[in-house]
Amino acid sequence: MRNFMIKINTDASTHPKHKVSVGCFIIKKEDQTIVETFPLDATDNHVAEFQTMILALEYCLQNNWQKDLIFIYSDSSIVVKSFHKRYVKKDVFLPLLSKLLVLSQEFSDLTIEWIPQESNKMADHHAKQELKKELKRQKKSPK
C-alpha cells in the first residue's frame, strides 16, 4: 500500500452575539482537494477550533489514512500550543485536548503546526461563508 502526503488546513468561525459556530477543513491529497464545512456545538471560537481539528482527524480515520503522512495547519495558537504541550490552562478545553491527543495516537506520522491567518485564507473564507449560511438558516427556523 502506497502512503500519501496529506495537507489539511482547519479553521472555525464564531458569531459571539448569536453564539453560533461553524468549522471548515480543507484537505489536499495528491491532485484532490476536499472542502468540508459544518455547524458546530460551540459558543466560543477556541472550542470551535478544537472541535474542527478533532473532526478533521476523525475524517482521516474514517478514510483509513492512519499510515499516511499528515500535516494539519491551524491559525489557532491555543489549539496548536495545547496539543504540543499536552496542557490547557482552562478546564473547559481539557476534554477537547484529551480527545485530540487520543485521536492523534492513531496516526503513524502526524504533524500539527501553527500558521499565521494570512496563510490560512481559504479555510477562513469557507468557514466565514458557512457561518453566514448557518446564521440565515437559524433565523428562518423558529426555536
C-alpha positions in Angstrom: 0.0 0.0 0.0 1.3 3.4 -1.0 1.5 6.2 1.6 0.3 9.6 0.7 1.2 13.1 2.0 -2.0 14.8 3.1 -2.2 18.5 4.0 -5.1 19.8 6.0 -6.0 23.4 6.8 -8.5 23.9 9.6 -10.4 27.0 10.7 -13.5 27.9 12.7 -15.7 30.9 12.8 -18.0 32.0 15.6 -20.6 34.7 15.9 -20.2 35.8 19.5 -23.6 37.5 19.8 -25.6 34.7 18.4 -23.2 32.0 19.8 -23.2 30.1 16.5 -20.0 28.4 15.3 -19.0 26.5 12.1 -15.9 24.7 11.2 -14.0 24.0 8.0 -11.2 21.8 6.9 -9.6 21.7 3.5 -7.7 18.5 2.6 -5.2 18.3 -0.2 -4.2 14.8 -1.1 -2.4 14.2 -4.4 -4.4 16.2 -7.0 -7.6 16.1 -5.0 -8.9 19.0 -2.8 -11.7 18.2 -0.3 -13.6 21.1 1.4 -15.8 20.2 4.3 -17.8 22.8 6.3 -20.2 22.0 9.2 -22.1 23.6 12.1 -20.5 23.1 15.5 -21.8 22.8 19.0 -19.7 25.6 20.3 -20.4 29.1 21.6 -16.7 30.1 21.8 -14.2 30.3 18.9 -11.5 28.4 20.8 -13.8 25.5 21.5 -14.9 25.6 17.8 -11.2 25.4 16.7 -10.6 22.4 18.9 -13.8 20.7 17.6 -12.8 21.4 14.0 -9.4 19.8 14.4 -11.0 16.8 16.1 -13.4 16.4 13.2 -10.5 16.6 10.7 -8.7 13.8 12.5 -11.9 11.7 12.6 -12.4 12.3 8.9 -8.9 10.9 8.3 -9.6 7.9 10.4 -12.9 7.2 8.6 -10.9 7.2 5.3 -8.2 4.9 6.8 -5.4 7.4 6.4 -3.6 6.5 9.7 -0.4 5.4 7.8 -0.2 8.4 5.6 2.0 11.4 6.2 -0.4 14.1 7.6 0.2 17.7 8.2 -2.5 19.8 9.9 -2.2 23.6 9.7 -4.2 25.8 12.0 -4.1 29.5 12.8 -5.4 28.8 16.4 -2.3 29.1 18.6 -4.3 27.8 21.6 -5.1 24.5 19.9 -1.6 24.0 18.5 0.3 25.0 21.6 -2.1 23.0 23.8 -1.5 19.9 21.6 2.2 20.2 21.7 2.4 21.0 25.5 -0.3 18.5 26.2 -1.7 21.1 28.6 -4.5 23.6 28.7 -5.0 26.5 31.2 -8.8 26.5 31.1 -10.6 23.4 32.2 -13.3 23.9 29.5 -10.7 22.8 26.9 -9.5 19.7 28.8 -11.9 17.2 27.3 -11.3 18.6 23.8 -7.5 18.4 24.2 -7.8 14.8 25.7 -9.9 13.7 22.6 -7.4 15.4 20.3 -4.5 13.6 22.0 -6.2 10.2 21.9 -7.1 10.6 18.2 -3.6 11.7 17.3 -2.2 8.5 18.7 -4.0 6.6 15.9 -1.7 8.1 13.3 1.8 6.9 12.5 3.1 10.3 11.1 1.0 13.3 12.2 2.3 16.9 12.4 0.2 19.7 13.7 1.6 23.2 13.0 0.5 26.8 13.7 0.3 29.1 10.6 -0.5 32.8 10.5 -4.0 33.8 9.5 -2.7 35.1 6.2 -1.6 31.6 5.3 -5.0 30.1 6.1 -7.2 32.3 3.9 -9.0 29.6 2.1 -10.2 27.7 5.2 -11.1 31.1 6.8 -13.1 32.1 3.7 -15.1 28.9 3.7 -15.7 29.0 7.5 -17.0 32.6 7.3 -19.2 31.8 4.3 -20.7 28.8 6.1 -21.2 30.9 9.2 -23.3 33.4 7.2 -25.4 30.5 5.8 -25.8 29.0 9.3 -27.0 32.3 10.7 -29.6 32.6 7.9 -30.8 29.1 8.5 -31.2 29.7 12.2 -33.0 33.0 11.5 -35.5 31.2 9.3 -36.2 28.3 11.6 -38.0 29.2 14.9 -36.6 27.7 18.0 
